[in-house]
Amino acid sequence: MKLTFKQGNNILGTIGIIGGIVIVALAFVQELPFMKNELPGSGFFPILCGIAISIFGVLIIVENTYKSRKAAEESPEDSQFEKNIINMTELRTFAYTIGISILVLVMTPIIGIIISIGIAVTALVKILAKENMKKSLIIGIGTTIVLYLIFSEFLGVPLPRSIIGI
């Protein structure tokens, strides 16, 4: 799979434009007033942000087009904009991280957030850092203990309870 810098920037700009439009549309669908009693209303910030995100998306595409034309005129054979930007190792790391994060969300109601995060850290250390199981478990258990002490004991934050009561 090949994704060039130029294609990546165009995709990013398009996502920015669409995302900004969606934010503005949601503000109007939810009937958030832009102004209320001559003061900024609850829709003021989302609408301005949505417009700004869309404008910056357009600017990314315009800048990308300008720079890629300029680069093609100067040295078309080794243009920075035509190099592949996908690194399979980074893509695999991203996929593992997202997958394990989803697993934490699924496991939290069953075994609790602290233990779920401990398991996730253990899995990430084992898979991504390629450490042995003993070291992975030590890091995962240590993370679990530290998180418990910080949030439950020191800060007194009530953590979500699980089915098993932890």
C-alpha positions in Angstrom: 0.0 0.0 0.0 1.4 3.4 -1.0 0.3 6.7 0.4 2.3 9.7 -0.6 2.8 12.8 1.4 0.7 14.7 -1.1 -2.2 12.2 -0.9 -2.0 12.3 2.9 -2.2 16.0 3.1 -5.2 16.1 0.7 -6.9 13.4 2.8 -6.2 15.4 6.0 -7.5 18.6 4.4 -10.7 16.9 3.2 -11.3 15.4 6.7 -10.8 18.8 8.2 -13.4 20.4 5.8 -15.9 17.6 6.4 -15.3 17.6 10.1 -15.8 21.4 10.4 -19.0 21.2 8.3 -20.3 18.4 10.6 -19.6 20.5 13.7 -21.4 23.5 12.3 -24.3 21.3 11.2 -24.6 19.6 14.6 -24.7 23.0 16.3 -27.7 24.0 14.1 -29.4 20.6 14.4 -29.2 20.9 18.2 -30.5 24.4 17.8 -27.6 26.0 19.8 -28.0 29.7 19.5 -25.0 31.6 18.1 -26.1 34.8 20.1 -28.4 35.0 23.0 -29.4 38.3 24.7 -26.7 40.1 22.7 -24.0 37.7 24.2 -22.4 34.7 22.7 -24.7 31.7 23.0 -24.0 28.0 23.5 -23.5 27.6 19.7 -21.0 30.4 19.4 -17.8 28.4 20.1 -18.7 25.2 18.2 -19.8 27.2 15.2 -16.7 29.3 15.1 -14.5 26.2 15.6 -16.3 24.3 12.9 -15.8 27.2 10.5 -12.1 27.6 11.4 -11.5 23.8 11.0 -13.1 23.9 7.6 -11.0 26.9 6.6 -7.8 25.3 7.8 -8.7 22.2 5.9 -9.0 24.2 2.7 -5.7 25.9 3.5 -4.0 22.6 3.9 -5.2 21.5 0.4 -4.2 24.8 -1.1 -0.7 24.8 0.5 -0.2 21.2 -0.5 -1.1 21.9 -4.1 1.2 24.9 -4.2 4.1 23.1 -2.6 3.7 19.9 -4.7 3.7 22.0 -7.9 6.8 23.9 -6.8 8.6 20.7 -5.8 7.7 19.0 -9.1 9.1 21.9 -11.1 12.4 21.9 -9.1 13.1 18.1 -8.9 10.3 15.9 -10.1 12.2 12.6 -9.7 12.9 12.8 -6.0 10.0 15.0 -4.8 9.3 14.7 -1.0 5.6 14.8 -1.9 5.8 11.5 -3.9 7.5 9.4 -1.2 5.5 6.7 0.6 4.6 7.9 4.1 3.2 4.6 5.4 5.4 2.7 7.8 4.0 -0.7 8.5 5.6 -0.9 11.9 3.9 2.3 13.0 0.6 1.2 11.4 0.9 -2.1 13.4 1.7 -0.3 16.6 -1.3 2.0 16.0 -3.6 -1.0 15.4 -2.5 -2.8 18.5 -2.9 0.3 20.6 -6.4 1.0 19.3 -7.4 -2.7 19.7 -6.2 -2.9 23.2 -7.9 0.4 24.1 -11.2 -1.0 22.8 -10.6 -4.1 24.9 -10.1 -1.9 28.0 -13.5 -0.3 27.3 -15.1 -3.7 26.9 -13.4 -5.2 30.0 -14.0 -2.2 32.4 -17.6 -3.0 33.3 -16.6 -6.7 33.9 -13.3 -6.5 35.8 -13.0 -2.7 36.6 -10.9 0.0 35.1 -7.7 -0.3 37.1 -7.3 -4.1 36.4 -8.3 -3.5 32.7 -5.6 -0.9 32.3 -3.1 -3.2 34.1 -3.9 -6.0 31.6 -3.7 -3.6 28.7 -0.3 -2.3 29.8 1.0 -5.9 30.2 -0.2 -6.8 26.7 1.3 -3.6 25.2 4.7 -4.2 26.8 4.7 -7.8 25.8 3.5 -7.2 22.2 5.1 -3.8 21.3 8.2 -3.8 23.5 8.8 -7.5 22.9 9.7 -8.0 26.6 9.4 -11.4 28.3 6.3 -12.3 30.2 7.8 -11.8 33.6 8.9 -8.3 32.9 5.6 -7.5 31.2 3.6 -8.7 34.2 5.8 -6.8 36.7 5.2 -3.6 34.7 1.5 -4.3 34.4 1.1 -5.0 38.1 3.2 -2.0 39.0 1.0 0.2 36.8 -2.1 -1.2 38.4 -0.8 -0.5 41.9 0.3 3.0 41.1 -3.0 3.9 39.4 -4.9 2.5 42.3 -2.8 4.5 44.9 -3.0 7.7 42.9 -6.7 7.7 42.1 -8.3 5.8 45.0 -6.0 6.6 47.9 -4.4 9.9 47.3 -7.0 11.7 45.1 -10.1 9.9 46.5 -11.6 9.6 43.0 -14.4 7.1 42.9 -13.6 4.6 40.1 -16.2 2.7 38.1 -17.3 -0.5 39.8 -17.4 -3.8 37.9 -19.6 -6.8 37.9 -17.2 -8.6 40.2 -17.0 -5.6 42.6 -13.5 -4.5 42.0 
